[in-house]
Amino acid sequence: MNTQALPILRLNPADTVGVALKALAKGESFDSLTCRADIPAGHKVCLSPAKKDEPVIKYGAVIGYASCEIVPGDHVHTHNIYVKETDKNYKIGTDSRDTLFADPADRPTFDGYVRPNGRVGTRNYIGVLSTVNCSASVCHFIAEEANKKLGGQFEDFHGVVGITHEHGCCMTIGGEGLALLQNTLAGFARNPNFGGILVVGLGCEVNLINSFMSASGLSETSLLKTLDIQALGGTRATIEKGVQAIEAMMPEVASARRQPVSAEHLMVGLECGGSDAYSGISSNPSLGAAADLVVENGGTVILGETPEIYGAEHLLIQRAASPEVAQKLIDRVKWWEDYTEKNHAQINNNPTPGNKAGGLTSILEKSLGAVAKAGTTNLNDVYQYAETVTAKGMVFMDTPGYDIVSITGMIAGGANMVCFTTGRGTVVGFKPVPCLKLASNTPLYDRLSEDIDINCGPVLDEGKSVKEMGQVIFQAILDAASGKPSCSEALGFGDREFVPWHIGAIL
């Protein structure tokens, strides 16, 4: 069937379904195809029949199985597709290949802040980190007071931001949950987008300042200070001391100046949220093309959301740089299978209501589109949540599918930029790191243009190639890394989106 002239996109010759590029009405006919139901834009149309229990194919891969007979023209979605367990015969490294790196002399540059340890920031903040939720309000009070006092006085300084959370006490000492929180806080303290850090505790929490600093290998310096609310005599005294500590840091923090640095210093977190059926066709592959450019120019990209690559992890394993790297990813997938089973959840069918409304039926379909964000280069390493990323190229971090938690882990790992694709619309930001939003379709971009930086809709409606769109995204990454505000920064987002992954009991 030739669907080129139809308002239906067949992504692979082997596909048994196509994607509706506009809303289709029951009885509407195109060539030999007649719609047997109303089919919303972005949803799937049956192009080739499937008997009960036969596979349904999209992207040239199985996205589920027919729960009843499906015939051409049918709307294909959750009402007639189910997911089942399949044998996993991973082909480790079969698609790995040498990356064609750009000559270092020809690599593009961005204007970044070179830190004393050689890492490069794209912003220059001071962070006020709470060890426990009990000190969260005081952290924000300190940040607000310091911003009032210091605002506009210093060039190349982006402000003071409170980094707070809901936990830090009544956690098992020595347990996985406390270690995860401490690793995440320490990762933020080390992120190159922070020029200085103030850590504020209450004084009686499980995550005491001394134990946190010791477990994280941190110690006080001129740019890393700590305060204990109980020891200082309460809220007002701590705010006063906190503002004084920040003022003392300012001459050193504010002396930082942007300077041209190679794109090899980019570390970009790759995220998708509020996805729709177009995400895997336009924005995710386009971001993948940009990710390839980051890697080819010596930089690093971080793919995450283990539950949302489930069913497509074989594509990454086939690109693993070594059997050891492949095994790391296999181990994380197995961990999630066990974790979800213990918690009476299903990892193999977790698209959100918004995803389903946008046309995504199964986790297999969602995962095949999500993996496209990682481009085509080798998988060079796999990291635990919030673990410091040291490898170059494309890497994977084990994070949950919850966007905010996932990005928190990537920033803790060292990301100095974030790119976030969306098909339904997501409005968040992530201080201290700029976040570029990419719309999968033009109607979304037109509707949320104040929140979204780049429209990938031209891939669908103007014939723009994924490679061309990738070039646009790559240039936008360089511009944002050099200081151009993202939409979320212009709107003031980023002070409330620090959400570490919580595992374990609250006692």
C-alpha positions as CSV (number, residue, x, y, z in Angstrom):
1,M,0.0,0.0,0.0
2,N,1.4,3.4,-0.9
3,T,0.8,5.7,2.0
4,Q,2.9,8.6,0.7
5,A,-0.1,10.6,-0.5
6,L,-2.1,9.7,2.6
7,P,-2.4,11.6,5.9
8,I,-0.9,8.4,7.4
9,L,2.8,7.8,7.9
10,R,4.2,4.3,7.6
11,L,7.6,4.5,9.4
12,N,9.1,1.2,8.1
13,P,8.1,-1.1,5.2
14,A,7.5,-3.9,7.6
15,D,5.0,-2.0,9.8
16,T,1.5,-3.2,10.1
17,V,0.3,0.1,11.4
18,G,0.7,3.8,10.3
19,V,0.5,7.0,12.3
20,A,-2.4,9.4,11.6
21,L,-0.9,12.8,10.8
22,K,-4.3,14.4,11.4
23,A,-7.6,13.4,13.0
24,L,-9.4,10.9,10.8
25,A,-13.1,10.4,10.8
26,K,-14.9,7.0,10.6
27,G,-15.8,6.3,7.0
28,E,-13.1,8.5,5.6
29,S,-11.3,6.8,2.7
30,F,-7.9,7.1,1.2
31,D,-7.2,4.9,-1.8
32,S,-8.2,1.4,-0.7
33,L,-8.2,2.2,3.0
34,T,-11.4,3.2,4.8
35,C,-11.3,4.2,8.5
36,R,-13.5,1.9,10.5
37,A,-13.5,4.3,13.5
38,D,-12.6,7.9,14.5
39,I,-8.9,8.0,14.8
40,P,-7.3,10.9,16.7
41,A,-4.1,12.6,15.4
42,G,-1.0,10.7,16.4
43,H,-2.8,7.4,16.9
44,K,-2.3,4.2,14.9
45,V,-4.3,3.0,11.9
46,C,-4.2,-0.7,10.9
47,L,-2.6,-1.1,7.4
48,S,-2.1,-4.9,7.4
49,P,-4.4,-7.4,9.2
50,A,-3.5,-9.2,12.4
51,K,-5.2,-12.2,13.8
52,K,-5.6,-12.6,17.6
53,D,-2.2,-13.0,19.3
54,E,-0.3,-12.0,16.2
55,P,2.4,-9.2,16.5
56,V,1.6,-5.6,15.7
57,I,4.6,-3.9,14.0
58,K,5.8,-0.2,14.2
59,Y,9.3,1.1,13.7
60,G,9.9,-2.3,12.1
61,A,9.6,-3.9,15.6
62,V,7.0,-5.5,17.7
63,I,5.0,-3.1,19.9
64,G,2.4,-5.6,21.1
65,Y,0.1,-8.3,20.2
66,A,-3.5,-8.3,18.9
67,S,-6.0,-9.1,21.6
68,C,-8.6,-9.6,18.9
69,E,-8.7,-9.7,15.1
70,I,-7.5,-6.3,13.7
71,V,-8.3,-5.4,10.1
72,P,-7.1,-2.5,7.8
73,G,-8.8,0.8,8.8
74,D,-9.2,-0.1,12.5
75,H,-8.0,2.2,15.2
76,V,-5.1,0.3,16.9
77,H,-4.6,1.2,20.6
78,T,-5.0,-0.2,24.1
79,H,-8.4,-1.7,23.3
80,N,-7.0,-4.2,20.9
81,I,-3.3,-4.6,21.8
82,Y,-1.6,-6.4,24.8
83,V,2.0,-6.9,25.8
84,K,3.5,-10.2,26.9
85,E,6.8,-11.4,28.1
86,T,9.2,-12.5,25.3
87,D,12.5,-14.3,25.3
88,K,15.5,-11.9,25.5
89,N,18.3,-13.0,23.2
90,Y,20.7,-10.0,23.4
91,K,23.2,-9.6,20.6
92,I,26.0,-7.8,22.5
93,G,28.0,-5.2,20.5
94,T,26.8,-6.4,17.0
95,D,26.0,-2.8,16.0
96,S,29.0,-1.0,17.7
97,R,31.2,1.0,15.4
98,D,34.0,3.5,15.5
99,T,32.9,7.0,16.0
100,L,34.1,9.5,13.4
101,F,35.3,12.3,15.7
102,A,35.8,15.8,14.4
103,D,39.3,17.1,14.3
104,P,39.9,18.9,17.6
105,A,41.0,22.0,15.7
106,D,37.7,22.1,13.9
107,R,35.3,21.6,16.8
108,P,32.8,24.3,17.6
109,T,33.1,26.2,20.8
110,F,30.9,27.7,23.5
111,D,31.6,30.3,26.1
112,G,31.8,28.5,29.5
113,Y,33.1,28.9,33.0
114,V,36.3,26.9,33.5
115,R,36.5,25.7,37.1
116,P,39.8,25.1,38.9
117,N,39.4,21.3,38.5
118,G,39.1,21.6,34.7
119,R,35.3,21.0,34.5
120,V,33.3,23.6,32.6
121,G,30.0,25.2,33.7
122,T,27.4,26.8,31.5
123,R,26.0,28.9,34.4
124,N,27.5,30.4,37.5
125,Y,25.2,30.0,40.6
126,I,25.6,29.6,44.3
127,G,23.6,26.8,45.7
128,V,22.1,26.5,49.2
129,L,21.6,22.7,49.8
130,S,19.4,21.3,52.6
131,T,20.5,18.1,54.3
132,V,16.9,17.5,55.4
133,N,13.4,18.9,54.7
134,C,13.5,20.5,58.2
135,S,16.0,23.0,56.8
136,A,14.3,23.5,53.4
137,S,12.5,26.7,54.2
138,V,15.6,28.2,55.8
139,C,17.6,27.4,52.6
140,H,15.0,29.3,50.5
141,F,14.9,32.2,53.0
142,I,18.7,32.5,52.7
143,A,18.6,32.3,48.9
144,E,15.8,35.0,48.7
145,E,17.6,37.3,51.2
146,A,21.0,36.9,49.4
147,N,19.4,37.5,46.0
148,K,17.8,40.7,47.3
149,K,21.1,41.9,48.7
150,L,23.3,40.9,45.8
151,G,21.0,41.3,42.8
152,G,22.6,43.1,39.9
153,Q,25.9,43.8,41.6
154,F,28.0,41.2,39.8
155,E,28.6,40.5,36.2
156,D,28.5,36.8,35.1
157,F,26.7,35.7,38.2
158,H,23.3,34.0,37.9
159,G,22.1,34.2,41.5
160,V,21.6,32.1,44.6
161,V,19.3,29.0,44.4
162,G,17.8,26.9,47.2
163,I,18.1,23.2,46.6
164,T,15.7,21.4,48.9
165,H,13.9,18.1,49.1
166,E,11.4,16.1,51.2
167,H,13.7,13.6,53.0
168,G,16.9,13.4,55.1
169,C,15.5,12.0,58.3
170,C,13.8,8.8,59.6
171,M,15.8,6.9,57.0
172,T,17.9,3.8,57.7
173,I,21.4,4.7,58.6
174,G,23.7,2.9,56.1
175,G,20.7,2.1,53.9
176,E,20.4,2.5,50.1
177,G,17.9,5.4,50.4
178,L,20.2,7.5,52.5
179,A,23.2,6.8,50.3
180,L,21.2,7.7,47.2
181,L,20.2,11.0,48.8
182,Q,23.7,11.8,49.9
183,N,25.1,10.9,46.4
184,T,22.6,13.2,44.7
185,L,23.3,16.2,47.1
186,A,27.0,15.7,46.6
187,G,26.6,15.5,42.9
188,F,24.9,18.9,42.9
189,A,27.6,20.3,45.2
190,R,30.2,19.3,42.6
191,N,28.2,20.3,39.5
192,P,30.3,22.8,37.5
193,N,27.4,25.2,37.1
194,F,27.7,26.0,40.9
195,G,30.5,28.4,41.7
196,G,29.9,28.0,45.5
197,I,27.8,25.9,47.8
198,L,26.3,26.4,51.3
199,V,25.0,23.3,53.1
200,V,22.3,23.9,55.7
201,G,21.2,21.2,58.2
202,L,18.8,21.3,61.2
203,G,21.2,19.4,63.7
204,C,19.4,16.2,64.7
205,E,18.5,14.6,61.4
206,V,19.7,11.2,60.1
207,N,21.6,13.0,57.3
208,L,23.7,15.1,59.6
209,I,26.1,17.5,58.0
210,N,29.2,15.8,59.3
211,S,28.0,12.3,58.2
212,F,26.9,13.7,54.8
213,M,30.2,15.5,54.2
214,S,32.2,12.4,55.3
215,A,30.2,9.9,53.2
216,S,30.5,12.2,50.2
217,G,34.2,12.9,50.5
218,L,33.5,16.7,50.8
219,S,35.2,19.1,53.1
220,E,34.8,22.8,53.8
221,T,36.6,25.3,51.6
222,S,36.2,29.0,50.8
223,L,33.5,28.0,48.3
224,L,31.9,25.2,50.4
225,K,30.5,26.1,53.8
226,T,28.1,24.5,56.2
227,L,25.5,25.8,58.8
228,D,23.6,24.0,61.6
229,I,20.3,25.7,62.6
230,Q,20.1,24.3,66.1
231,A,23.8,25.2,66.9
232,L,23.4,28.7,65.5
233,G,20.3,29.5,67.6
234,G,17.4,29.2,65.1
235,T,16.0,30.6,61.9
236,R,17.0,34.3,61.9
237,A,20.5,33.7,63.1
238,T,21.0,31.0,60.4
239,I,19.7,33.3,57.7
240,E,22.0,36.1,58.8
241,K,25.0,33.7,58.9
242,G,24.0,32.2,55.6
243,V,23.9,35.5,53.8
244,Q,27.2,36.4,55.3
245,A,28.7,33.2,54.1
246,I,27.5,33.8,50.6
247,E,28.8,37.4,50.6
248,A,32.2,36.0,51.6
249,M,32.1,33.7,48.6
250,M,31.1,36.4,46.1
251,P,34.5,37.9,45.2
252,E,35.8,34.5,44.1
253,V,32.5,33.3,42.5
254,A,31.9,36.6,40.7
255,S,35.5,36.7,39.3
256,A,34.6,33.8,37.0
257,R,34.3,34.9,33.3
258,R,33.1,33.1,30.3
259,Q,35.7,32.0,27.9
260,P,35.7,30.0,24.6
261,V,36.0,26.3,25.2
262,S,35.6,23.2,23.0
263,A,32.3,21.5,22.6
264,E,34.0,18.5,24.1
265,H,33.1,20.0,27.5
266,L,29.4,19.6,26.9
267,M,27.6,17.0,29.0
268,V,24.0,16.9,27.9
269,G,21.2,15.1,29.7
270,L,18.6,13.7,27.3
271,E,15.0,13.5,28.5
272,C,11.5,13.0,27.1
273,G,8.3,13.7,28.9
274,G,4.6,14.3,28.1
275,S,5.3,12.2,25.0
276,D,3.0,11.6,22.1
277,A,3.1,9.4,19.0
278,Y,5.0,12.0,17.1
279,S,7.8,12.2,19.7
280,G,9.4,9.0,18.3
281,I,9.1,10.3,14.8
282,S,10.3,14.0,15.0
283,S,11.7,15.3,18.2
284,N,13.4,12.2,19.6
285,P,15.2,11.3,16.4
286,S,16.2,14.9,15.9
287,L,17.6,15.1,19.4
288,G,19.4,11.9,18.5
289,A,21.0,13.6,15.5
290,A,22.1,16.4,17.8
291,A,23.4,13.9,20.3
292,D,25.6,12.4,17.6
293,L,27.1,15.8,16.9
294,V,27.8,16.3,20.6
295,V,29.6,13.0,20.7
296,E,31.4,13.5,17.4
297,N,32.8,16.7,18.8
298,G,34.2,15.0,21.9
299,G,31.3,15.6,24.3
300,T,29.0,13.4,26.4
301,V,25.3,12.7,26.3
302,I,23.4,10.9,29.0
303,L,20.3,8.8,28.3
304,G,18.2,7.7,31.2
305,E,14.8,6.4,32.3
306,T,15.4,2.6,32.5
307,P,11.7,1.8,32.6
308,E,11.2,3.8,29.5
309,I,13.8,2.0,27.4
310,Y,12.4,-1.4,28.5
311,G,11.6,-3.5,25.5
312,A,14.1,-1.5,23.4
313,E,17.2,-2.0,25.6
314,H,18.4,-4.6,23.0
315,L,19.1,-1.7,20.6
316,L,21.5,-0.1,23.2
317,I,23.1,-3.5,24.1
318,Q,23.8,-4.1,20.4
319,R,25.7,-0.8,20.4
320,A,27.7,-1.6,23.7
321,A,31.4,-0.7,23.4
322,S,32.2,-3.9,25.4
323,P,30.5,-7.0,26.9
324,E,31.1,-5.4,30.4
325,V,29.2,-2.3,29.5
326,A,26.4,-4.4,28.0
327,Q,26.2,-6.5,31.2
328,K,25.9,-3.3,33.3
329,L,22.7,-2.4,31.4
330,I,21.3,-5.9,31.5
331,D,21.9,-6.0,35.3
332,R,19.9,-2.7,35.6
333,V,17.0,-4.0,33.5
334,K,16.9,-7.2,35.7
335,W,17.0,-5.0,38.8
336,W,13.9,-3.1,37.6
337,E,12.1,-6.3,36.7
338,D,12.6,-7.4,40.3
339,Y,11.9,-4.0,41.8
340,T,8.6,-3.6,40.0
341,E,7.5,-7.1,40.8
342,K,8.2,-6.6,44.5
343,N,6.1,-3.4,44.4
344,H,3.3,-5.0,42.6
345,A,3.8,-2.9,39.5
346,Q,4.2,-3.7,35.8
347,I,7.3,-2.5,34.0
348,N,6.1,-3.8,30.7
349,N,3.1,-1.5,30.3
350,N,3.6,1.9,31.9
351,P,2.8,4.7,29.5
352,T,1.1,7.5,31.4
353,P,-2.5,8.5,30.7
354,G,-1.2,11.5,28.8
355,N,1.1,9.2,26.7
356,K,-1.9,7.0,25.9
357,A,-4.1,10.0,25.0
358,G,-1.3,11.1,22.6
359,G,-1.3,7.7,20.8
360,L,1.3,5.6,22.6
361,T,-0.1,2.2,23.4
362,S,2.6,0.1,25.1
363,I,5.9,0.6,26.8
364,L,7.5,-1.2,23.8
365,E,6.2,1.5,21.4
366,K,7.2,4.3,23.8
367,S,10.7,2.8,24.4
368,L,11.5,2.4,20.7
369,G,10.8,6.1,20.2
370,A,12.6,7.1,23.4
371,V,15.8,5.3,22.6
372,A,16.0,7.4,19.4
373,K,17.2,10.4,21.6
374,A,20.5,8.6,22.1
375,G,21.5,8.8,18.4
376,T,23.6,6.2,16.7
377,T,26.9,6.1,18.5
378,N,28.2,3.4,20.8
379,L,27.0,2.9,24.4
380,N,30.3,3.7,26.2
381,D,29.3,3.1,29.9
382,V,26.4,2.6,32.3
383,Y,26.0,4.6,35.6
384,Q,24.0,4.2,38.7
385,Y,21.6,7.0,39.7
386,A,23.5,10.3,40.4
387,E,26.9,8.6,39.9
388,T,29.6,11.0,38.5
389,V,29.8,10.5,34.8
390,T,33.4,10.3,33.6
391,A,33.2,8.6,30.2
392,K,33.0,10.5,27.0
393,G,30.4,9.7,24.3
394,M,26.9,8.3,24.8
395,V,26.3,6.8,28.2
396,F,23.3,5.5,30.1
397,M,22.2,6.4,33.7
398,D,19.8,4.2,35.6
399,T,17.0,6.6,36.5
400,P,13.2,6.2,37.0
401,G,10.8,7.3,34.3
402,Y,9.6,10.2,36.3
403,D,11.2,13.1,34.3
404,I,12.0,15.4,37.3
405,V,13.7,12.6,39.2
406,S,15.6,11.4,36.1
407,I,17.0,14.9,35.3
408,T,17.9,15.4,39.0
409,G,20.1,12.3,38.7
410,M,21.7,13.5,35.5
411,I,22.6,16.9,36.9
412,A,24.1,15.2,40.0
413,G,26.1,13.1,37.5
414,G,27.6,16.3,36.0
415,A,25.3,17.4,33.2
416,N,25.8,21.0,32.3
417,M,22.9,21.1,29.8
418,V,19.6,19.3,29.4
419,C,17.4,18.8,26.3
420,F,13.8,17.7,27.0
421,T,11.5,16.6,24.2
422,T,7.7,16.7,24.6
423,G,4.7,16.0,22.6
424,R,2.0,17.0,25.0
425,G,3.8,19.9,26.7
426,T,6.0,20.0,29.8
427,V,6.7,23.2,31.8
428,V,9.7,22.7,34.1
429,G,13.3,24.0,34.5
430,F,16.3,22.8,36.4
431,K,18.6,25.3,38.1
432,P,21.6,25.4,37.9
433,V,21.4,23.8,34.4
434,P,19.7,25.3,31.4
435,C,17.0,23.1,29.8
436,L,15.9,23.3,26.2
437,K,12.4,22.1,25.4
438,L,11.7,20.5,22.0
439,A,8.2,20.1,20.7
440,S,7.3,17.1,18.6
441,N,4.6,18.9,16.6
442,T,3.8,22.4,15.4
443,P,0.4,22.8,17.1
444,L,2.0,22.2,20.5
445,Y,4.8,24.7,19.8
446,D,2.3,27.3,18.7
447,R,0.2,26.7,21.8
448,L,3.1,26.7,24.3
449,S,5.6,28.9,22.5
450,E,6.6,30.7,25.6
451,D,7.6,27.4,27.2
452,I,9.2,25.6,24.3
453,D,12.5,26.5,22.7
454,I,12.5,24.5,19.5
455,N,9.8,23.2,17.2
456,C,10.6,19.8,15.6
457,G,7.2,19.9,13.8
458,P,8.8,20.8,10.4
459,V,10.0,17.2,10.3
460,L,6.4,16.2,10.0
461,D,4.8,19.1,8.1
462,E,7.6,20.7,6.1
463,G,9.7,17.7,5.0
464,K,12.7,18.9,7.0
465,S,15.1,16.0,7.6
466,V,16.0,14.7,11.0
467,K,19.6,15.5,10.3
468,E,18.8,19.2,9.5
469,M,16.8,19.5,12.7
470,G,19.6,17.9,14.6
471,Q,21.9,20.7,13.4
472,V,19.4,23.3,14.6
473,I,19.3,21.6,18.0
474,F,23.1,21.4,18.3
475,Q,23.5,25.1,17.6
476,A,20.8,25.9,20.2
477,I,22.7,23.8,22.7
478,L,25.9,25.8,22.0
479,D,24.0,29.1,22.2
480,A,22.3,28.1,25.5
481,A,25.7,26.8,26.9
482,S,27.1,30.3,26.0
483,G,24.5,32.1,28.1
484,K,21.4,32.5,25.9
485,P,18.5,32.0,28.4
486,S,16.2,29.0,27.7
487,C,12.4,29.6,27.9
488,S,12.2,28.0,31.3
489,E,15.0,30.3,32.6
490,A,13.2,33.3,31.2
491,L,10.1,32.3,33.0
492,G,11.9,31.7,36.3
493,F,11.7,27.9,36.6
494,G,14.2,25.8,38.4
495,D,14.0,26.5,42.1
496,R,11.6,23.7,43.0
497,E,12.6,20.9,40.6
498,F,15.2,19.1,42.7
499,V,13.6,15.7,43.3
500,P,16.0,12.9,44.2
501,W,15.0,9.3,43.7
502,H,13.7,8.0,47.0
503,I,14.1,4.3,47.7
504,G,13.5,2.6,51.0
505,A,11.3,3.0,54.1
506,I,10.6,6.2,55.9
507,L,10.6,5.0,59.6
